[in-house]
């Protein structure tokens, strides 16, 4: 496989988690390892290499433009097998995350895009990132692999009734509370399910000279998760809120539940439960903080449990629970994730379609999962796939009400919100430093969303 490195890859695993987590990392409706109801084989892919390679693509080159972290080594074996099966070359052009968006837009606007390109998609991203998918994207509406994707993921791959993208992402709990189960047992603490219970747990842990909730504010993107990952609690408090926000008939400002959550966040900050200097602390040493028992809880992906244990050698056991701010009991369902599209201007359209068929076979999906050390599963409809769920994940998922798994996280369930992730985080810090009021944080989001809607020509904001 030919890999073209456009520039030095400086992205670390935490940056990859940021892209996935803030823009969405992925969970389907129901969020369960049992969500696949039927095994689906795509039309173009085949388990038999000889049959699969019957198409004559010999000597052709397939180019793929992708941001760092979205394919990585997890696709290497599948791409190598694709090259061998069809006697082609794959030119994988991996771009650093902070440059990718600009490079993609430049290539689309100059009709010089790679045969396949990726975006971080969500239910609104195709219209805002690609803008004109009919012009730039191959229509896959009749593709046999369509049913491989769960319904929730299709929402990030379709536009105006047509299927343009393929999203192969995981269904692990993303950015819930990871906690030291052994420490909790020693201190006779129960998992907090309400904010008041969380306060009492933090008080007990802090009395042991341990940071209750490690929060790396210096990263600039993690602390916002405490507000956005609990989108279901806002929708539950005000049914129809998401639709109203998307229709511009509701605002963030003056929302009682949002104000409540921000107030609780500040109280935890004021009491020092995030750490004495959480605003100036980054996540580089978070695993060791857990391993050394300097902290008891943090927001992280479920796979982070493996990282703590492998990096620190701790014998402590860890578990997961929902972020309890606002008395939240909703699972952070997220239909967002890295998504690949076929470029309509390609000279190799049939080869592109064949690649999409190829990567959605059971054999390829298994390769992709087995080569993904950070993820334990893929969110696809394929009963032939052997998932690798952690016991901690399965235990946690069994505790979540399936009726509380249908609402997307706030940042991908509402228009233009995720675009101002960094701004909102800075405003949260300003609020915690007594430089602004809680409602100012919400008003600024409304102003930013309105500006984005104006640029997009959204009629709801006219």
C-alpha positions as CSV (number, residue, x, y, z in Angstrom):
1,X,0.0,0.0,0.0
2,X,1.3,3.4,-0.9
3,X,0.9,6.0,1.9
4,X,1.5,9.6,1.0
5,X,2.2,11.8,4.1
6,X,1.3,15.3,3.1
7,X,3.0,16.7,6.2
8,X,4.3,15.5,9.5
9,X,1.6,13.7,11.5
10,X,1.6,15.3,14.9
11,X,-1.8,14.1,16.1
12,X,-1.7,12.0,19.3
13,X,-4.3,9.5,20.4
14,X,-6.0,12.2,22.6
15,X,-6.3,14.5,19.6
16,X,-8.0,11.7,17.7
17,X,-10.3,11.2,20.7
18,X,-11.1,14.9,20.6
19,X,-12.1,14.7,17.0
20,X,-14.3,11.8,17.6
21,X,-15.6,12.9,20.9
22,X,-16.3,16.5,20.3
23,X,-17.6,16.0,16.8
24,X,-18.9,13.1,17.7
25,X,-17.6,9.7,18.2
26,X,-20.4,7.1,17.6
27,X,-23.2,5.3,19.3
28,X,-26.3,4.0,17.6
29,X,-29.9,4.1,18.8
30,X,-30.1,1.6,21.6
31,X,-26.3,1.6,22.0
32,X,-26.2,-2.2,22.6
33,X,-23.9,-4.9,21.4
34,X,-27.1,-6.7,20.5
35,X,-28.3,-4.0,18.1
36,X,-27.5,-6.0,15.0
37,X,-30.6,-7.7,13.9
38,X,-29.5,-9.3,10.7
39,X,-26.3,-10.2,8.9
40,X,-25.9,-8.3,5.7
41,X,-23.5,-9.1,2.8
42,X,-22.8,-6.3,0.3
43,X,-23.4,-6.9,-3.4
44,X,-20.0,-6.0,-4.6
45,X,-17.8,-7.7,-2.0
46,X,-17.1,-11.4,-1.8
47,X,-15.4,-13.7,0.7
48,X,-13.9,-15.5,-2.3
49,X,-10.8,-13.6,-3.5
50,X,-10.9,-15.1,-7.0
51,X,-14.6,-14.2,-7.6
52,X,-14.1,-10.7,-6.0
53,X,-11.2,-10.0,-8.3
54,X,-13.0,-10.9,-11.5
55,X,-13.5,-7.2,-12.4
56,X,-10.6,-5.8,-14.6
57,X,-9.1,-2.9,-12.7
58,X,-5.5,-4.1,-13.1
59,X,-3.0,-1.3,-13.0
60,X,-5.4,1.4,-11.7
61,X,-4.7,3.6,-8.7
62,X,-7.3,4.5,-6.1
63,X,-6.6,7.7,-4.1
64,X,-8.0,8.3,-0.6
65,X,-7.9,11.6,1.2
66,X,-8.3,11.3,5.0
67,X,-7.6,13.1,8.2
68,X,-5.1,11.6,10.6
69,X,-6.6,9.1,13.0
70,X,-9.6,8.1,10.9
71,X,-8.1,5.1,9.1
72,X,-4.6,4.6,10.6
73,X,-3.3,1.0,10.8
74,X,-6.7,-0.4,11.3
75,X,-7.4,-0.4,7.5
76,X,-3.9,-1.6,6.5
77,X,-4.7,-5.3,6.1
78,X,-7.9,-4.7,4.3
79,X,-6.3,-2.2,1.9
80,X,-3.4,-4.6,1.2
81,X,-5.9,-7.4,0.4
82,X,-7.9,-5.1,-1.8
83,X,-4.7,-4.2,-3.8
84,X,-3.8,-7.8,-4.2
85,X,-7.3,-8.9,-5.1
86,X,-7.7,-6.4,-7.9
87,X,-4.1,-5.7,-8.8
88,X,-4.4,-2.0,-8.0
89,X,-2.6,0.5,-5.9
90,X,-4.1,2.5,-3.1
91,X,-2.6,6.0,-2.6
92,X,-3.5,6.9,1.0
93,X,-3.1,10.6,1.5
94,X,-3.2,11.2,5.3
95,X,-3.5,14.9,6.4
96,X,-2.9,16.3,9.9
97,X,-6.2,17.0,11.6
98,X,-5.6,20.8,11.9
99,X,-5.1,21.1,8.1
100,X,-7.6,18.6,6.8
101,X,-10.7,20.8,6.5
102,X,-8.9,23.5,4.5
103,X,-7.2,21.0,2.2
104,X,-10.4,19.2,1.5
105,X,-12.4,22.3,0.7
106,X,-9.6,23.5,-1.6
107,X,-9.6,20.2,-3.5
108,X,-13.4,20.1,-3.8
109,X,-13.5,23.7,-5.1
110,X,-10.8,23.1,-7.7
111,X,-12.2,19.8,-8.9
112,X,-9.0,18.0,-7.9
113,X,-10.2,15.8,-5.1
114,X,-9.1,12.2,-4.4
115,X,-11.3,9.3,-5.6
116,X,-12.5,8.9,-2.0
117,X,-12.6,11.5,0.7
118,X,-13.6,11.6,4.3
119,X,-15.4,14.1,6.6
120,X,-16.4,14.0,10.3
121,X,-20.1,13.6,9.6
122,X,-23.2,14.1,11.7
123,X,-26.9,14.6,10.7
124,X,-26.1,18.2,9.5
125,X,-22.5,17.9,8.2
126,X,-23.1,16.9,4.6
127,X,-25.0,20.2,3.9
128,X,-22.5,22.3,5.9
129,X,-19.2,20.7,5.0
130,X,-19.8,19.3,1.5
131,X,-22.6,21.8,0.8
132,X,-23.5,20.4,-2.7
133,X,-23.3,16.6,-2.4
134,X,-25.1,16.1,-5.7
135,X,-22.2,17.8,-7.4
136,X,-19.3,16.3,-5.4
137,X,-20.5,12.8,-4.2
138,X,-21.3,9.5,-5.8
139,X,-24.9,8.4,-5.1
140,X,-24.8,5.1,-3.3
141,X,-28.6,4.8,-2.7
142,X,-28.8,1.4,-4.4
143,X,-25.6,0.0,-2.8
144,X,-26.0,-3.4,-1.2
145,X,-24.0,-2.3,1.9
146,X,-26.6,0.2,2.9
147,X,-28.3,-2.1,5.3
148,X,-24.9,-2.8,7.0
149,X,-25.3,0.6,8.7
150,X,-27.7,1.0,11.6
151,X,-30.5,3.6,11.1
152,X,-28.9,6.2,13.4
153,X,-25.7,6.2,11.4
154,X,-27.6,6.5,8.1
155,X,-28.7,10.0,9.3
156,X,-25.1,11.2,9.0
157,X,-24.7,9.6,5.6
158,X,-27.8,10.7,3.7
159,X,-28.9,14.0,2.3
160,X,-32.2,14.8,0.6
161,X,-33.2,11.2,0.5
162,X,-30.0,10.0,-1.1
163,X,-27.1,7.9,0.4
164,X,-23.7,9.4,-0.1
165,X,-21.5,8.2,2.8
166,X,-20.3,5.1,4.5
167,X,-19.7,5.3,8.3
168,X,-17.9,2.4,9.9
169,X,-17.5,3.5,13.5
170,X,-17.7,2.0,17.0
171,X,-20.6,1.9,19.5
172,X,-18.7,2.1,22.7
173,X,-19.9,4.5,25.5
174,X,-18.1,7.7,24.7
175,X,-17.2,10.3,27.3
176,X,-19.1,8.9,30.3
177,X,-17.6,8.8,33.8
178,X,-14.7,6.3,34.2
179,X,-14.2,5.6,37.9
180,X,-12.0,3.6,40.2
181,X,-14.3,0.8,41.3
182,X,-11.8,-0.6,43.8
183,X,-11.4,2.8,45.5
184,X,-15.2,3.3,45.6
185,X,-15.6,-0.1,47.3
186,X,-12.9,0.8,49.9
187,X,-14.7,4.1,50.7
188,X,-18.1,2.4,50.7
189,X,-19.3,4.7,47.9
190,X,-22.2,4.0,45.6
191,X,-22.3,5.1,41.9
192,X,-23.9,8.6,41.9
193,X,-27.1,8.9,39.8
194,X,-28.1,12.4,40.8
195,X,-26.1,15.6,41.2
196,X,-26.7,15.7,45.0
197,X,-25.2,12.2,45.2
198,X,-22.3,13.3,43.1
199,X,-21.6,16.1,45.5
200,X,-21.5,13.7,48.5
201,X,-19.2,11.3,46.6
202,X,-16.8,14.1,45.7
203,X,-16.8,15.4,49.3
204,X,-15.9,11.9,50.6
205,X,-13.1,11.4,48.0
206,X,-11.7,14.9,48.6
207,X,-11.4,14.2,52.3
208,X,-8.9,11.5,51.3
209,X,-6.8,14.1,49.6
210,X,-7.7,12.6,46.2
211,X,-9.0,14.7,43.3
212,X,-12.6,13.5,42.9
213,X,-13.1,14.4,39.2
214,X,-10.0,14.9,37.0
215,X,-10.8,17.5,34.4
216,X,-8.1,18.7,32.0
217,X,-9.2,22.2,31.2
218,X,-6.0,23.2,29.5
219,X,-6.8,20.8,26.6
220,X,-9.5,23.2,25.6
221,X,-12.0,20.7,24.5
222,X,-12.7,18.2,27.3
223,X,-14.6,20.1,29.9
224,X,-17.4,21.0,27.5
225,X,-18.3,17.3,27.4
226,X,-19.9,17.6,30.9
227,X,-22.5,20.0,29.4
228,X,-23.0,18.5,25.9
229,X,-22.9,14.7,26.5
230,X,-26.1,14.9,28.5
231,X,-28.3,16.3,25.7
232,X,-31.0,13.8,26.6
233,X,-31.6,15.5,29.9
234,X,-32.4,18.9,28.2
235,X,-34.8,17.2,25.8
236,X,-36.5,15.3,28.6
237,X,-37.0,18.5,30.6
238,X,-38.4,20.3,27.5
239,X,-39.8,17.8,25.0
240,X,-39.3,19.0,21.4
241,X,-36.3,21.3,22.4
242,X,-34.0,19.9,19.7
243,X,-36.5,20.5,16.9
244,X,-37.2,24.0,18.3
245,X,-33.5,24.8,18.4
246,X,-33.1,23.6,14.8
247,X,-36.1,25.6,13.7
248,X,-34.9,28.7,15.5
249,X,-38.0,28.8,17.7
250,X,-36.0,28.2,21.0
251,X,-32.7,29.4,22.4
252,X,-30.0,28.2,24.6
253,X,-30.3,31.4,26.7
254,X,-32.8,31.2,29.6
255,X,-33.1,27.4,29.3
256,X,-33.6,26.4,33.0
257,X,-32.0,23.0,32.8
258,X,-29.0,24.3,30.9
259,X,-28.6,27.0,33.5
260,X,-28.9,24.4,36.3
261,X,-26.2,22.3,34.8
262,X,-23.8,25.2,34.3
263,X,-24.4,26.2,37.9
264,X,-23.6,22.7,39.1
265,X,-20.5,22.6,37.0
266,X,-19.3,25.9,38.6
267,X,-20.1,24.6,42.1
268,X,-17.9,21.6,41.6
269,X,-15.2,23.9,40.3
270,X,-15.5,26.3,43.2
271,X,-15.2,23.4,45.7
272,X,-12.0,22.2,44.0
273,X,-13.5,18.9,43.1
274,X,-12.0,19.1,39.6
275,X,-8.5,19.7,41.0
276,X,-6.9,22.8,42.4
277,X,-5.8,24.1,39.0
278,X,-8.0,22.2,36.6
279,X,-8.1,25.1,34.1
280,X,-4.3,24.9,33.7
281,X,-4.1,21.1,33.7
282,X,-3.9,18.9,30.6
283,X,-4.6,15.3,30.0
284,X,-1.1,14.1,29.3
285,X,-0.7,12.4,32.7
286,X,-4.4,11.3,33.2
287,X,-3.7,7.6,33.1
288,X,-1.0,7.9,35.7
289,X,-3.2,10.1,37.9
290,X,-5.7,7.2,37.9
291,X,-2.9,4.6,38.4
292,X,-1.4,6.5,41.3
293,X,-4.8,7.1,42.9
294,X,-4.4,10.8,42.6
295,X,-7.9,11.0,41.1
296,X,-11.0,8.8,41.3
297,X,-13.1,9.8,38.2
298,X,-12.8,11.4,34.8
299,X,-14.8,11.7,31.6
300,X,-13.4,9.3,29.0
301,X,-14.2,6.6,26.5
302,X,-14.7,3.1,27.8
303,X,-11.6,1.9,26.1
304,X,-9.6,4.2,28.4
305,X,-9.9,1.6,31.1
306,X,-7.5,-0.6,29.1
307,X,-5.1,2.3,28.7
308,X,-5.0,3.0,32.5
309,X,-4.3,-0.7,33.3
310,X,-1.8,-1.2,30.5
311,X,0.2,2.0,31.1
312,X,0.2,2.0,34.9
313,X,0.1,-1.7,35.8
314,X,-2.5,-0.9,38.5
315,X,-4.5,-3.8,39.9
316,X,-7.4,-1.6,40.7
317,X,-10.6,-2.3,38.8
318,X,-12.6,0.4,36.9
319,X,-16.1,0.9,35.8
320,X,-18.4,3.4,34.0
321,X,-21.5,5.5,34.9
322,X,-23.4,8.3,33.3
323,X,-22.5,11.9,33.9
324,X,-25.0,12.9,36.6
325,X,-25.1,16.6,36.2
326,X,-28.7,17.8,35.9
327,X,-29.7,14.4,37.4
328,X,-29.0,13.0,33.9
329,X,-30.0,9.4,33.1
330,X,-29.6,9.5,29.3
331,X,-27.0,7.7,27.3
332,X,-24.7,9.8,25.1
333,X,-26.0,8.5,21.8
334,X,-24.0,10.0,19.0
335,X,-24.6,9.3,15.3
336,X,-21.5,11.2,14.3
337,X,-18.2,9.7,13.2
338,X,-15.6,9.7,10.4
339,X,-17.4,9.0,7.1
340,X,-16.1,8.2,3.6
341,X,-17.5,9.5,0.4
342,X,-16.9,8.7,-3.3
343,X,-15.8,11.7,-5.3
344,X,-18.2,12.2,-8.2
345,X,-15.4,13.6,-10.4
346,X,-13.3,10.5,-10.2
347,X,-12.1,8.7,-13.3
348,X,-12.4,5.4,-11.4
349,X,-16.0,5.3,-10.2
350,X,-16.5,1.6,-10.5
351,X,-13.3,1.0,-8.6
352,X,-14.5,3.4,-5.9
353,X,-17.8,1.5,-5.6
354,X,-15.9,-1.8,-5.5
355,X,-13.8,-0.5,-2.6
356,X,-16.9,0.4,-0.6
357,X,-18.3,-3.0,-1.3
358,X,-15.0,-4.6,-0.2
359,X,-14.7,-2.9,3.1
360,X,-18.2,-3.8,4.2
361,X,-17.8,-7.6,3.9
362,X,-17.6,-9.5,7.1
363,X,-14.0,-10.4,6.5
364,X,-13.0,-6.7,6.1
365,X,-15.1,-5.5,9.0
366,X,-13.4,-8.1,11.2
367,X,-10.0,-7.0,10.0
368,X,-10.8,-3.4,10.8
369,X,-12.0,-4.2,14.3
370,X,-9.2,-6.6,15.1
371,X,-6.7,-3.9,14.1
372,X,-8.3,-1.2,16.2
373,X,-6.7,-1.5,19.6
374,X,-8.6,1.5,21.0
375,X,-12.1,0.1,20.1
376,X,-13.8,-3.0,21.1
377,X,-16.7,-3.1,18.6
378,X,-18.1,-1.8,15.3
379,X,-21.6,-0.4,15.1
380,X,-22.8,-2.4,12.1
381,X,-25.6,-4.8,11.2
382,X,-23.5,-8.0,10.8
383,X,-24.1,-11.0,13.0
384,X,-21.0,-12.7,11.5
385,X,-18.8,-10.1,13.2
386,X,-17.0,-11.2,16.4
387,X,-17.2,-8.1,18.7
388,X,-14.7,-7.6,21.5
389,X,-16.7,-5.8,24.2
390,X,-15.1,-5.2,27.5
391,X,-16.8,-6.7,30.6
392,X,-16.9,-3.2,32.0
393,X,-18.8,-2.0,28.9
394,X,-21.3,-4.8,29.0
395,X,-21.9,-4.3,32.7
396,X,-22.5,-0.6,32.2
397,X,-24.7,-0.9,29.2
398,X,-26.9,-3.3,31.1
399,X,-27.7,-0.6,33.6
400,X,-28.9,2.0,31.1
401,X,-32.6,2.2,30.3
402,X,-33.0,1.5,26.6
403,X,-35.7,4.2,26.4
404,X,-32.9,6.7,27.4
405,X,-30.8,5.9,24.4
406,X,-32.6,7.7,21.6
407,X,-31.6,11.3,22.0
408,X,-28.3,12.4,20.3
409,X,-25.8,14.4,22.3
410,X,-26.5,18.1,22.1
411,X,-23.5,18.9,19.9
412,X,-24.6,16.7,17.0
413,X,-28.4,16.8,17.6
414,X,-28.7,20.5,17.0
415,X,-27.5,22.7,14.1
416,X,-24.3,24.8,14.2
417,X,-23.7,23.9,17.8
418,X,-20.5,21.8,17.4
419,X,-19.0,24.5,15.2
420,X,-18.5,26.6,18.4
421,X,-17.2,23.9,20.7
422,X,-14.0,25.9,21.6
423,X,-15.9,29.2,22.1
424,X,-18.3,27.5,24.4
425,X,-15.5,26.0,26.4
426,X,-13.8,29.3,26.8
427,X,-17.0,30.9,28.0
428,X,-17.5,28.1,30.5
429,X,-14.0,28.9,32.0
430,X,-14.9,32.6,32.0
431,X,-18.0,31.7,34.0
432,X,-16.1,29.6,36.5
433,X,-13.6,32.4,37.0
434,X,-16.5,34.8,37.8
435,X,-15.9,36.9,34.7
436,X,-19.4,36.3,33.3
437,X,-22.8,34.9,34.1
438,X,-24.2,31.5,33.2
439,X,-26.7,33.0,30.8
440,X,-23.9,34.9,29.0
441,X,-22.4,31.5,28.1
442,X,-25.7,30.4,26.6
443,X,-26.4,33.8,24.9
444,X,-23.0,33.6,23.2
445,X,-23.9,30.2,21.7
446,X,-27.1,31.6,20.4
447,X,-25.3,34.5,18.7
448,X,-22.7,32.2,17.2
449,X,-25.3,29.7,15.9
450,X,-27.2,32.6,14.3
451,X,-24.1,33.8,12.5
452,X,-23.4,30.3,11.2
453,X,-27.0,30.0,10.1
454,X,-26.8,33.3,8.3
455,X,-23.7,32.2,6.4
456,X,-25.4,28.9,5.5
457,X,-28.5,30.8,4.3
458,X,-30.7,28.9,6.7
459,X,-34.2,30.2,6.1
460,X,-35.2,29.5,9.8
461,X,-32.9,32.4,10.8
462,X,-34.1,34.9,8.2
